[in-house]
Amino acid sequence: MEVAQILCMNKGGGETSYTQNSSLQQKIISDSMPITEKAVDALISTDATSASPPQSIAIADLGCSSGRNALLLISDTINLLYAKCKRLGYPLPEVSVFLNDLFNNDFNSIFGSLPDFHRRLKDTNGDEVGRCFISGVPGSFYGRLFPKHSLNFVHSSSSLHWLSKVPEGLKGEDKIRMNKGKVYLSRTSPPSVLLAYAAQFRNDFSRFISSRSEEMVSGGRMVLSFMGRKSMDPTAAGTAHQWELLAEALTTLVSQGLVDAKKIESFNAPFYAPCMKEVRMEIEKEGSFDIDRFEEFDVEWDDSAERVNSGLKSPSRGQRVAKTIRAVVETMLESHFRFGGEIMDVLFERYGAIIEDYLSWNTIKSTNLVVSFVKK
């Protein structure tokens, strides 16, 4: 699977779009904001012996996606920079913003929202704003994207759990699928499958870190937030429920003659949720960054309490979670299974029902890792 060519969030503003189904990702940005704020604050030095205030600051948001979350982090970051400069009596720096995502990302919708973004920036800061230059940078962040020593601040949220490709070695010597009946790691996956996924993560994450090492200035800050797990065991309970339940939904379509069973056997998600130890090992091995903070927190996939409190009428909990996941994985499923829209609807209606049943006796929580770095 050529992930860089097919992975993108559902475009537009329709019922199954990422724009309408990304409150979970927005919550993750909000929950990790205290760490982000401290990293941004550190970009403007208060050391009296340091060089003069920076005239320009370059910010990169890697995996920016599109929709209402695309400029959320950038807006907050610039407001924080302006606020600190004003407190210290510094002139406002020019800010260069680079929005990165894969080639099929809906960059046009982001560019179309820029006039509103600039108006909000002025409203928030009372028209006291510096020059702000925003551009899109399509491409995989598992490689170089920017010139050497050009970035002051790098941020990525809800992106680094996606691998650059499906791990190699998921077939045995006789070409039998080794992860049969599953679309991700599970307790029935053979050890070789677990090792293949872990190796792909190490390879990808090390390339990500080494690429950013070349691109960032000394003293630059980076904050990464992505799905992970608490246990060293990648098959521990609760670490992959969304994929387990999706495999179950796909299997029901086989019995209805809508999906070929071999298609399920040949699908493996290009996804990996690492634990803290795995992440720390790769960072320390590469050696270019000091870890400033490393935290983990749980995020509930079902935000029904917020919906009820707001008085909004909404679908069932299961259908809401299914829509959240559909907005993210639909393009991959379309590419592999060659579904039409009607079958995709049937799949996610069934998926929502399975999730609803699961939620009747459990909660769906994901562990989110947040890491703040300083470039040596």
Secondary structure, DSSP 8 states (H G I E B T S, - for coil): -BHHHH-----SSSTTSTTTS-HHHHHHHHHTHHHHHHHHHTTS---TTS-S--SEEEEEEET--SSTTTTHHHHHHHHHHHHHHHHHT----EEEEEEEE-TTS-HHHHHHTHHHHHHHHHHHTTT----EEEEEEES-SSS--S-TT-EEEEEEES-TTB-SB--S--B-TT--BTTTT-SS--TTS-HHHHHHHHHHHHHHHHHHHHHHHHHEEEEEEEEEEEEEBSSS-TTSTTSSHHHHHHHHHHHHHHHTTSS-HHHHHT---SB---BHHHHHHHHHHH-SEEEEEEEEEEEES--HHHHHHHT-----HHHHHHHHHHHHHHHHHHHHH---HHHHHHHHHHHHHHHHHHHTT---EEEEEEEEEEE-
